[in-house]
């Protein structure tokens, strides 16, 4: 008899426990996504769409897969085609919800859907559409949390809206947001991200990714960013976005603390020491130095990148552009010409990429040669 009552109590607890119920397949989708295996994530979603009656759920889960694929894999899709796909599946999700009865889960996925639609409209600068989609997102997700405070994943959509409206909206749209009570709160947004990261079930990995990125770029805290990136990469070692940014941070800290000469002195072991698989890490830092008007350091770094990756045309192109920025047109012409020569054997580019690259440099050379000869 005692065992019977314990069993009944356990069943009752499981039926009434709060928070989002996440299936193993849902976790696998998110794991594949954030490990850069976006095709696997998408194929799992499509299989679920075919067999489930709850199409709202998987149309909604498809939205982050589409949104992050451009950052986490070498997808051929353009930015606009990605946004079109997100809008398409967002509308499919809304349509699927119309035949469903009311539930906390339904409102959670609808809120999530409207949150991604607001991102799409915002990225297209369709601000009124973005505003109304964000309003719907807030209404649904706040309603979810009122009904079930343990639905921590609902904070994800709210976090994005609070943080980005609190930090990005300016001018007329900033005034409109303030008048309508949607001016956002940066600190509250960060708190919401942490809520999902620490207690979420479905979007906790997305929140982890977001926080690592925010502490890297928007809330500069190198120690915190590196801590989050390291813990992220332990589980998702194939995430190229976090991996590349982790490498850049490590190299940047060396530059800030010891100077470019420290890297130059280590050039023979630099690739292995910082796991530099391609030229993009130093190239990106070089452009950051240009943006900070640290031209001597930028030139030194671009030259070092050429020594490390002598067959990559883009390395010479970047050095040429830096020389052009400093007004040294003769050196700029020299390195643009070398960049063109390197194109034929540069295996990082396909034929279309080579042609586009070549035509762009030729235009640049015409302009530079006219300046030198004038």
TAFENGI-V660919 format. One line per field, one symbol per residue. burial: # if it has 16 or more other ideal C-beta (glycine too) atoms within 10 Angstrom, else .. A space follows every 10 residues. Layout:
burial: ???
//
This chain:
burial: .......... ........## .....#..## .#######.. ##.##..##. ...####### ########## .##....... .##.###.## .###.##... ...####### ########## ##......## #.######.# #.###..#.. ########## ######..#. ..#...#... .#.#.#..## .##.###..# ########## ######.... ....##.##. .#...#..#. ########## ##.##....# ..#......# ...#.#..## ######.### ...##.#### ######.##. .######### ####.#..#. .##.##.### .##..#..#. ...#..##.. #..##..#.. ....
//
